[in-house]
């Protein structure tokens, strides 16, 4: 591992935010359908919404589930139950919508995962191969959030693992400098012509770039669509239903903010100190920065030493 750096501050994913109307129902679905483990849940109470850019108190609960590796290794899914205000909008309806489009999991058997997930109310969008040529399937969960299922035969039964975040971007060339600034490394970049994984029929002109942070294998997969063209925009409301944002662990939020603003980067808001009430996680400093496609990334002060 390279040493932490404020110049490229992100070391690992901490969590992916799944906004919904009932966090406990979604947690139960992920436990039953994908062998995730529910670890902690914040206190159900009204708190300031300032960290999310809201100038009023909100009632929102964070329910954190991890894969079998646990909190020191696995990114979490932060199931954010919005109760006041309630969620708005719908998750992206198709694979061409700009912004976060799908959350991916590695499973020992795609066929077994499909059987299990459809029994829980999921619908299959595609069953074949991913844009990086893995055996895969794409499903809509009961709340129409898109899930990618990728087969990894090295995993044993019950060993589902967080795998990737699929993001549609207007331009990979314009997006890469932002992600590399955060600390991502480009692993591969390839064109593809078969987009069955996204429910798109016929030959396409598109490309995918896979990126990874230093401390874990979880990937970001950036997809640029030329023909057919992508459409839409990533949601702006932090309580929009679906996968809205992602949190990255940094060693020092304020130092990273000061350095990056000094180089010309623009953050959504200055750092704020936040307490996760009802959890064993101490208070910490958080700030937000958005990529060229409007996807918010959260800097969370969780030094690498915590994970050793």
VOPAGU-2260 file (C-alpha; in pm, 1 decimal, decimal comma):
REM VOPAGU-2260
SITE   aa  ch    i         X         Y         Z
SITE  UNK   A    0       0,0       0,0       0,0
SITE  UNK   A    1     113,7     354,2     -74,2
SITE  UNK   A    2     125,3     594,5     218,0
SITE  UNK   A    3    -172,9     827,6     279,7
SITE  UNK   A    4    -154,0    1161,2      96,1
SITE  UNK   A    5    -361,6    1478,5     102,6
SITE  UNK   A    6    -283,1    1516,0    -269,3
SITE  UNK   A    7    -476,1    1195,1    -349,1
SITE  UNK   A    8    -667,4    1152,2     -23,0
SITE  UNK   A    9    -910,4     863,7     -77,5
SITE  UNK   A   10    -791,7     524,0      51,0
SITE  UNK   A   11   -1104,6     308,7      39,9
SITE  UNK   A   12   -1481,8     312,2       5,4
SITE  UNK   A   13   -1658,2     337,7     339,5
SITE  UNK   A   14   -2015,6     307,2     219,9
SITE  UNK   A   15   -2257,9     339,5     -69,4
SITE  UNK   A   16   -2577,6     527,6      17,3
SITE  UNK   A   17   -2908,1     356,9     -69,6
SITE  UNK   A   18   -3196,0     601,1      -3,2
SITE  UNK   A   19   -3535,4     449,4      69,1
SITE  UNK   A   20   -3860,3     479,3     264,6
SITE  UNK   A   21   -3793,1     188,7     505,5
SITE  UNK   A   22   -3436,0     107,7     602,6
SITE  UNK   A   23   -3527,0    -205,5     798,3
SITE  UNK   A   24   -3708,0    -366,9     504,5
SITE  UNK   A   25   -3414,5    -299,6     271,8
SITE  UNK   A   26   -3167,5    -434,1     530,0
SITE  UNK   A   27   -3371,1    -753,2     561,4
SITE  UNK   A   28   -3377,6    -791,4     181,6
SITE  UNK   A   29   -2998,0    -754,9     156,7
SITE  UNK   A   30   -2941,8   -1001,2     440,9
SITE  UNK   A   31   -3178,8   -1262,0     295,2
SITE  UNK   A   32   -3098,2   -1208,4     -72,4
SITE  UNK   A   33   -2725,2   -1136,6     -72,1
SITE  UNK   A   34   -2589,8   -1269,2     258,8
SITE  UNK   A   35   -2508,2    -921,1     387,1
SITE  UNK   A   36   -2465,5    -862,6     761,5
SITE  UNK   A   37   -2651,6    -587,3     947,1
SITE  UNK   A   38   -2395,9    -428,7    1183,8
SITE  UNK   A   39   -2523,4     -96,7    1317,4
SITE  UNK   A   40   -2808,9     151,4    1291,4
SITE  UNK   A   41   -2814,6     518,3    1388,1
SITE  UNK   A   42   -3064,2     654,5    1638,3
SITE  UNK   A   43   -3407,8     735,5    1498,1
SITE  UNK   A   44   -3432,6    1105,3    1581,7
SITE  UNK   A   45   -3435,1    1451,5    1426,5
SITE  UNK   A   46   -3091,0    1597,6    1347,9
SITE  UNK   A   47   -2955,1    1885,4    1145,0
SITE  UNK   A   48   -2955,6    1827,7     769,4
SITE  UNK   A   49   -2676,9    2083,4     716,4
SITE  UNK   A   50   -2410,9    1828,5     621,8
SITE  UNK   A   51   -2632,4    1725,1     327,4
SITE  UNK   A   52   -2698,2    2085,7     226,9
SITE  UNK   A   53   -3041,7    2105,4     393,5
SITE  UNK   A   54   -3121,9    2407,5     611,2
SITE  UNK   A   55   -3365,8    2223,1     838,4
SITE  UNK   A   56   -3376,4    1926,8    1074,6
SITE  UNK   A   57   -3445,1    1587,4     920,9
SITE  UNK   A   58   -3548,7    1247,3    1048,3
SITE  UNK   A   59   -3327,0     997,3     870,1
SITE  UNK   A   60   -3182,7     666,1     988,5
SITE  UNK   A   61   -2860,1     508,1     863,5
SITE  UNK   A   62   -2863,3     127,8     867,2
SITE  UNK   A   63   -2519,7     -17,3     782,5
SITE  UNK   A   64   -2483,6    -363,4     627,2
SITE  UNK   A   65   -2156,0    -527,5     522,3
SITE  UNK   A   66   -2052,3    -836,3     334,9
SITE  UNK   A   67   -1905,7   -1136,6     520,7
SITE  UNK   A   68   -1564,1    -965,2     555,2
SITE  UNK   A   69   -1700,6    -713,0     804,2
SITE  UNK   A   70   -1647,4    -340,1     870,6
SITE  UNK   A   71   -1266,9    -339,5     865,6
SITE  UNK   A   72   -1254,0    -477,9     511,0
SITE  UNK   A   73   -1590,1    -452,1     335,9
SITE  UNK   A   74   -1747,0    -125,9     223,8
SITE  UNK   A   75   -2092,1     -83,9     374,6
SITE  UNK   A   76   -2424,6     -18,9     214,6
SITE  UNK   A   77   -2561,6     270,0     418,5
SITE  UNK   A   78   -2933,4     216,0     387,1
SITE  UNK   A   79   -3061,5     565,3     454,9
SITE  UNK   A   80   -3424,6     553,5     556,5
SITE  UNK   A   81   -3584,8     891,6     493,4
SITE  UNK   A   82   -3885,5     956,7     715,1
SITE  UNK   A   83   -3905,6    1337,1     718,9
SITE  UNK   A   84   -3874,3    1437,5     442,3
SITE  UNK   A   85   -3982,6    1124,3     261,9
SITE  UNK   A   86   -3789,5    1002,8     -44,5
SITE  UNK   A   87   -3866,0    1162,1    -378,2
SITE  UNK   A   88   -3832,7    1033,2    -734,4
SITE  UNK   A   89   -3746,8     688,1    -860,1
SITE  UNK   A   90   -3418,3     506,3    -926,0
SITE  UNK   A   91   -3294,6     519,9   -1288,6
SITE  UNK   A   92   -3531,7     323,7   -1508,2
SITE  UNK   A   93   -3276,6     214,2   -1769,5
SITE  UNK   A   94   -2907,0     148,4   -1818,9
SITE  UNK   A   95   -2842,2     467,1   -2020,3
SITE  UNK   A   96   -2930,2     718,1   -1748,0
SITE  UNK   A   97   -2638,2     939,2   -1643,4
SITE  UNK   A   98   -2508,2     905,3   -1288,1
SITE  UNK   A   99   -2490,5     609,2   -1053,7
SITE  UNK   A  100   -2673,6     331,5   -1235,7
SITE  UNK   A  101   -2609,0       6,6   -1044,9
SITE  UNK   A  102   -2448,4    -150,4    -740,1
SITE  UNK   A  103   -2253,2    -468,9    -809,3
SITE  UNK   A  104   -2195,4    -783,1    -602,4
SITE  UNK   A  105   -1973,6   -1084,4    -660,4
SITE  UNK   A  106   -2146,9   -1416,5    -592,7
SITE  UNK   A  107   -2034,7   -1781,3    -614,0
SITE  UNK   A  108   -2315,3   -1864,9    -859,5
SITE  UNK   A  109   -2516,7   -1622,7   -1072,2
SITE  UNK   A  110   -2785,5   -1884,7   -1135,2
SITE  UNK   A  111   -2832,8   -1948,8    -763,3
SITE  UNK   A  112   -2837,7   -1574,0    -692,3
SITE  UNK   A  113   -3104,6   -1515,8    -956,8
SITE  UNK   A  114   -3322,4   -1789,5    -809,5
SITE  UNK   A  115   -3286,9   -1647,0    -460,9
SITE  UNK   A  116   -3337,1   -1282,3    -556,3
SITE  UNK   A  117   -3636,8   -1336,6    -783,2
SITE  UNK   A  118   -3803,5   -1525,0    -497,5
SITE  UNK   A  119   -3767,6   -1203,0    -296,9
SITE  UNK   A  120   -3932,9    -989,7    -564,5
SITE  UNK   A  121   -3644,9    -896,6    -797,1
SITE  UNK   A  122   -3690,3    -889,1   -1174,7
SITE  UNK   A  123   -3420,4    -997,1   -1420,0
SITE  UNK   A  124   -3316,3    -732,2   -1673,9
SITE  UNK   A  125   -3030,8    -926,4   -1832,0
SITE  UNK   A  126   -2855,8   -1260,9   -1791,9
SITE  UNK   A  127   -2528,7   -1309,1   -1975,2
SITE  UNK   A  128   -2198,2   -1122,5   -1948,7
SITE  UNK   A  129   -2086,5    -786,5   -1810,5
SITE  UNK   A  130   -1903,3    -521,5   -2018,6
SITE  UNK   A  131   -1580,0    -663,9   -1873,0
SITE  UNK   A  132   -1673,3   -1015,7   -1992,2
SITE  UNK   A  133   -1766,1   -1176,3   -1658,3
SITE  UNK   A  134   -2059,5   -1411,8   -1620,7
SITE  UNK   A  135   -2321,1   -1175,5   -1482,1
SITE  UNK   A  136   -2683,6   -1076,0   -1446,9
SITE  UNK   A  137   -2862,1    -747,3   -1393,2
SITE  UNK   A  138   -3174,5    -723,1   -1180,1
SITE  UNK   A  139   -3410,6    -461,9   -1042,8
SITE  UNK   A  140   -3471,5    -510,7    -672,5
SITE  UNK   A  141   -3823,7    -467,2    -525,5
SITE  UNK   A  142   -3766,9     -86,6    -512,6
SITE  UNK   A  143   -3634,1     -75,9    -871,5
SITE  UNK   A  144   -3272,0     -21,5    -767,3
SITE  UNK   A  145   -3044,3    -189,5   -1022,1
SITE  UNK   A  146   -2816,4    -466,7    -896,0
SITE  UNK   A  147   -2531,9    -621,7   -1096,1
SITE  UNK   A  148   -2447,7    -981,6   -1002,7
SITE  UNK   A  149   -2102,5   -1103,0   -1111,3
SITE  UNK   A  150   -1990,9   -1465,3   -1077,5
SITE  UNK   A  151   -1671,7   -1535,8    -885,2
SITE  UNK   A  152   -1615,0   -1914,8    -857,2
SITE  UNK   A  153   -1347,9   -1860,9    -589,0
SITE  UNK   A  154   -1620,8   -1759,5    -343,4
SITE  UNK   A  155   -1786,9   -2022,1    -128,7
SITE  UNK   A  156   -2156,3   -2055,2     -50,0
SITE  UNK   A  157   -2279,0   -1751,9     144,3
SITE  UNK   A  158   -1970,4   -1545,4      56,8
SITE  UNK   A  159   -2128,0   -1264,0    -146,7
SITE  UNK   A  160   -1884,0    -973,9    -173,6
SITE  UNK   A  161   -1926,3    -605,2    -258,5
SITE  UNK   A  162   -1784,8    -569,6    -610,5
SITE  UNK   A  163   -1842,9    -243,4    -799,7
SITE  UNK   A  164   -2036,5      75,0    -854,1
SITE  UNK   A  165   -2153,1     122,4   -1214,5
SITE  UNK   A  166   -2167,5     486,7   -1321,3
SITE  UNK   A  167   -2270,4     636,0   -1654,5
SITE  UNK   A  168   -2066,4     945,4   -1743,2
SITE  UNK   A  169   -2088,6    1201,9   -2020,5
SITE  UNK   A  170   -1716,9    1160,2   -2094,3
SITE  UNK   A  171   -1458,1     921,9   -1951,3
SITE  UNK   A  172   -1180,2    1159,0   -2058,4
SITE  UNK   A  173   -1340,1    1442,4   -1859,7
SITE  UNK   A  174   -1414,4    1220,2   -1558,1
SITE  UNK   A  175   -1078,2    1045,2   -1518,7
SITE  UNK   A  176    -881,6    1347,9   -1390,2
SITE  UNK   A  177   -1134,2    1393,7   -1110,5
SITE  UNK   A  178   -1118,3    1030,0   -1000,8
SITE  UNK   A  179    -739,9    1018,8   -1026,5
SITE  UNK   A  180    -725,4    1337,0    -815,7
SITE  UNK   A  181    -924,2    1156,2    -545,8
SITE  UNK   A  182    -679,7     864,2    -547,6
SITE  UNK   A  183    -830,1     615,0    -794,3
SITE  UNK   A  184    -605,3     414,4   -1026,7
SITE  UNK   A  185    -719,6     324,1   -1376,9
SITE  UNK   A  186    -714,4     -57,7   -1401,2
SITE  UNK   A  187    -851,0    -105,5   -1752,8
SITE  UNK   A  188   -1030,1      80,9   -2028,8
SITE  UNK   A  189   -1200,1    -100,8   -2314,1
SITE  UNK   A  190   -1465,9     -49,9   -2581,8
SITE  UNK   A  191   -1766,9    -278,3   -2602,3
SITE  UNK   A  192   -2046,2    -336,7   -2851,6
SITE  UNK   A  193   -2280,8    -568,4   -2657,6
SITE  UNK   A  194   -2484,1    -386,9   -2391,1
SITE  UNK   A  195   -2724,4    -665,6   -2306,4
SITE  UNK   A  196   -2615,4    -629,4   -1941,7
SITE  UNK   A  197   -2789,8    -287,6   -1939,6
SITE  UNK   A  198   -3100,5    -409,5   -2118,5
SITE  UNK   A  199   -2995,6    -235,0   -2441,2
SITE  UNK   A  200   -3059,8    -437,5   -2755,9
SITE  UNK   A  201   -2848,4    -434,1   -3069,5
SITE  UNK   A  202   -2490,3    -327,2   -3130,0
SITE  UNK   A  203   -2368,4     -24,8   -2935,2
SITE  UNK   A  204   -2067,3     206,3   -2940,0
SITE  UNK   A  205   -1953,3     248,0   -2579,6
SITE  UNK   A  206   -1655,4     206,9   -2349,3
SITE  UNK   A  207   -1591,8     117,5   -1987,5
SITE  UNK   A  208   -1312,5     228,0   -1754,6
SITE  UNK   A  209   -1249,7      32,2   -1433,5
SITE  UNK   A  210   -1089,7     216,1   -1141,1
SITE  UNK   A  211    -982,0     113,9    -793,5
SITE  UNK   A  212    -864,5     276,7    -469,5
SITE  UNK   A  213    -539,6     161,7    -301,6
SITE  UNK   A  214    -677,1     -32,3      -5,5
SITE  UNK   A  215    -943,7    -262,8    -153,5
SITE  UNK   A  216   -1066,3    -440,7    -468,5
SITE  UNK   A  217   -1408,4    -265,6    -486,2
SITE  UNK   A  218   -1425,5     -91,7    -825,4
SITE  UNK   A  219   -1586,7     205,7    -991,8
SITE  UNK   A  220   -1688,6     126,5   -1349,2
SITE  UNK   A  221   -1734,3     438,8   -1560,5
SITE  UNK   A  222   -1934,4     384,9   -1879,1
SITE  UNK   A  223   -1951,8     632,5   -2165,7
SITE  UNK   A  224   -2228,3     577,2   -2418,7
SITE  UNK   A  225   -2183,5     712,1   -2772,6
SITE  UNK   A  226   -2448,7     514,5   -2963,2
SITE  UNK   A  227   -2707,3     508,0   -2823,1
SITE  UNK   A  228   -2639,6     822,7   -2624,4
SITE  UNK   A  229   -2688,7     848,8   -2251,2
SITE  UNK   A  230   -2951,5    1081,9   -2110,5
SITE  UNK   A  231   -3078,0    1244,3   -1791,4
SITE  UNK   A  232   -2884,9    1373,2   -1492,1
SITE  UNK   A  233   -2786,8    1238,0   -1151,9
SITE  UNK   A  234   -3038,9    1342,4    -880,7
SITE  UNK   A  235   -2967,3    1652,3    -673,4
SITE  UNK   A  236   -3193,0    1586,9    -372,5
SITE  UNK   A  237   -3003,1    1391,4    -102,1
SITE  UNK   A  238   -3327,7    1207,6     -23,7
SITE  UNK   A  239   -3386,0    1091,6    -382,2
SITE  UNK   A  240   -3477,1     721,9    -392,1
SITE  UNK   A  241   -3201,8     486,1    -503,2
SITE  UNK   A  242   -2821,9     488,7    -493,7
SITE  UNK   A  243   -2740,7     856,1    -440,0
SITE  UNK   A  244   -2383,0     902,9    -311,0
SITE  UNK   A  245   -2070,1     724,1    -190,2
SITE  UNK   A  246   -1838,3     782,9     106,0
SITE  UNK   A  247   -1459,1     762,9      84,5
SITE  UNK   A  248   -1224,0     720,6     377,6
SITE  UNK   A  249    -956,4     988,5     410,6
SITE  UNK   A  250    -696,1    1038,3     681,5
SITE  UNK   A  251    -765,6    1408,4     742,1
SITE  UNK   A  252   -1076,8    1569,5     594,4
SITE  UNK   A  253    -982,5    1928,9     674,3
SITE  UNK   A  254    -626,3    1897,3     546,0
SITE  UNK   A  255    -750,4    1736,9     221,8
SITE  UNK   A  256   -1012,4    2010,7     181,8
SITE  UNK   A  257    -758,2    2288,1     233,6
SITE  UNK   A  258    -509,0    2132,7      -6,4
SITE  UNK   A  259    -758,7    2058,0    -284,3
SITE  UNK   A  260    -936,6    2393,7    -265,2
SITE  UNK   A  261    -590,2    2547,3    -291,2
SITE  UNK   A  262    -537,4    2364,3    -620,4
SITE  UNK   A  263    -868,7    2492,5    -758,1
SITE  UNK   A  264   -1108,0    2208,7    -670,2
SITE  UNK   A  265   -1458,5    2311,7    -563,6
SITE  UNK   A  266   -1637,3    2134,3    -278,9
SITE  UNK   A  267   -2012,9    2125,8    -224,3
SITE  UNK   A  268   -1972,1    2241,8     138,3
SITE  UNK   A  269   -1688,5    2306,0     384,4
SITE  UNK   A  270   -1601,2    2030,5     636,0
SITE  UNK   A  271   -1837,1    1979,6     928,7
SITE  UNK   A  272   -1802,3    1770,3    1244,0
SITE  UNK   A  273   -2069,4    1501,1    1263,8
SITE  UNK   A  274   -2168,4    1242,8    1522,8
SITE  UNK   A  275   -2326,4     910,6    1426,0
SITE  UNK   A  276   -2557,1     881,6    1723,3
SITE  UNK   A  277   -2638,5     530,4    1836,8
SITE  UNK   A  278   -2330,5     372,1    1677,0
SITE  UNK   A  279   -1980,6     285,4    1804,9
SITE  UNK   A  280   -1828,6     524,3    1546,7
SITE  UNK   A  281   -1692,6     843,2    1708,4
SITE  UNK   A  282   -1762,9    1189,0    1576,7
SITE  UNK   A  283   -1572,7    1276,5    1262,6
SITE  UNK   A  284   -1515,9    1543,4    1001,6
SITE  UNK   A  285   -1708,8    1517,1     672,5
SITE  UNK   A  286   -1723,9    1718,4     351,0
SITE  UNK   A  287   -1864,6    1661,7       0,4
SITE  UNK   A  288   -1725,8    1702,6    -349,2
SITE  UNK   A  289   -1909,0    1617,2    -673,0
SITE  UNK   A  290   -1769,0    1461,6    -989,2
SITE  UNK   A  291   -1820,1    1619,3   -1336,3
SITE  UNK   A  292   -2152,9    1433,6   -1364,3
SITE  UNK   A  293   -2293,8    1568,8   -1037,1
SITE  UNK   A  294   -2231,2    1253,9    -828,6
SITE  UNK   A  295   -2152,1    1349,2    -467,5
SITE  UNK   A  296   -1857,8    1187,1    -291,1
SITE  UNK   A  297   -1830,2    1219,1      82,9
SITE  UNK   A  298   -1489,3    1256,9     248,9
SITE  UNK   A  299   -1513,1    1085,8     588,9
SITE  UNK   A  300   -1224,3    1117,1     831,2
SITE  UNK   A  301   -1141,2     753,5     903,7
SITE  UNK   A  302    -759,6     718,2     915,1
SITE  UNK   A  303    -604,9     404,4     770,9
SITE  UNK   A  304    -480,9     309,3    1120,2
SITE  UNK   A  305    -842,5     235,2    1221,6
SITE  UNK   A  306    -854,1     -53,5     973,8
SITE  UNK   A  307    -530,8    -225,1    1081,0
